[in-house]
Amino acid sequence: MLQNIFRNIQARLNLLIVDEGGMSTVEYAIGTVAAAAFGAILYTVVTGDSIVSALTRIISRALNTNA
């Protein structure tokens, strides 16, 4: 009888360990929020004055080279 109880407990623990119901939805939500935050930070950095002026200088130098 005691052996049956242990088997029952082990079976239930295995179900708890293997059960991943709802995990994918949470992972997608966290990934979406992280991607949006990264996009917002990237947009802020790229549209900043220092980046725009640096890109303008690089493009100007590339176009004004003496060949």
C-alpha positions in Angstrom: 0.0 0.0 0.0 2.8 2.4 0.9 4.4 1.6 -2.4 1.2 2.6 -4.3 1.2 6.0 -2.5 4.8 6.7 -3.5 4.0 5.8 -7.1 1.0 8.1 -7.0 3.0 10.9 -5.6 5.8 10.3 -8.2 3.3 10.3 -11.0 1.8 13.6 -9.9 5.2 15.2 -9.5 6.1 14.1 -13.0 3.0 15.7 -14.3 3.8 19.0 -12.6 7.3 19.0 -13.9 6.3 18.2 -17.5 3.2 20.5 -17.6 4.0 23.7 -19.4 0.5 25.0 -20.0 0.4 28.7 -20.6 4.2 29.1 -20.8 4.3 30.0 -24.5 1.9 32.8 -24.1 3.9 34.4 -21.3 7.1 33.9 -23.2 5.6 35.6 -26.3 4.4 38.5 -24.2 7.8 39.1 -22.5 9.5 38.8 -25.9 7.2 41.3 -27.4 7.7 43.8 -24.6 11.4 43.4 -24.7 11.5 43.9 -28.5 9.3 47.0 -28.2 11.6 48.4 -25.5 14.7 47.6 -27.6 13.1 49.3 -30.6 12.3 52.4 -28.6 15.8 52.7 -27.3 17.3 52.1 -30.7 15.0 54.7 -32.2 16.0 57.2 -29.5 19.7 56.6 -30.2 19.5 56.7 -33.9 17.4 59.8 -34.1 19.7 61.6 -31.6 21.7 64.6 -32.9 25.1 62.9 -32.5 24.2 59.9 -34.6 22.5 61.9 -37.3 25.5 64.3 -37.6 28.0 61.4 -37.6 26.1 59.6 -40.3 25.9 62.8 -42.3 29.7 63.3 -42.0 30.3 59.7 -43.1 28.1 60.0 -46.1 29.5 63.4 -47.0 33.1 62.1 -46.9 32.1 59.1 -49.0 30.5 61.3 -51.6 33.2 63.9 -51.7 36.2 61.7 -52.1 38.7 62.6 -54.9 39.0 59.7 -57.2 
